[in-house]
Amino acid sequence: MTDCMLAIRLEKALEQQLDLLVKIKGSNRSTVVREAIIRYLEDNEDLELAQHALTEMSGSKSLNDLRKDLGLDN
């Protein structure tokens, strides 16, 4: 994997918040922004997985119906 240079424009207030966070973490802008992007992508992946699971569950049966289908209720 090769590194990529990315230029973004930030509002002044957002830039100031970023610089404050960089200072608090003792890090640099690139590292903080990279971590934020990774976290954002992971959160979106989690959301997609949750939506897929919800879709799969939409055809599910109640526990009572499942017990009847399996012959567990007399």
LINPE-V356234 format. One record per pair of residues at least 12 apart in sequence whose ideal C-beta (glycine too) atoms are under 6 Angstrom apart, sorted by the first residue. I is the first residue (numbers start at 1). J is the second residue. If there is no record, write none. Layout:
BEGIN
i->I j->J
i->I j->J
END
This chain:
BEGIN
none
END
